[in-house]
Amino acid sequence: MEDDLEEIRRRKLMELQRQRELEELQKEEMKRQYEMQKRAILRAILEPEAKERLSRVKLAHPELAEAVENQLIYLAQSGRIQSKITDEMLVEILKRIQPKKRETRIIRK
């Protein structure tokens, strides 16, 4: 009797583990699809120089690049971007989004 109960528990545990693994795989697949869609949209709205700059910014400041990407995607999906984003335009966007830094000056007497 106890062996039967133990076998049922073991099967149930294995089934729950399989369900968890399937859910994780589905989440990963959804994330991968989202990233592919995101790259496709960015490729469509950014000129090559701007795309290259954004990838360099992503290496140095991932959260800033993510914010810019999300903003550009939102603008593209809402139809507010009429032409491709040039490198100069991207630099202006980055300047606006980047938080203001305090300038430290050392005064020697």
Residue pairs with C-beta under 8 A, 6 or more apart in sequence:
38 69
38 73
41 72
41 73
41 76
41 77
42 51
42 54
42 69
42 72
42 73
43 51
44 76
45 72
45 76
45 81
45 84
45 85
46 54
46 72
46 84
46 85
46 90
47 84
47 85
47 86
47 87
49 86
49 87
50 84
50 85
50 86
50 87
50 89
50 90
53 87
53 90
53 91
54 65
54 68
54 69
54 90
55 65
57 64
57 65
57 68
57 94
58 65
58 66
64 94
64 97
64 98
67 97
68 90
68 93
68 94
68 97
71 93
71 97
72 81
72 85
72 93
75 81
85 93
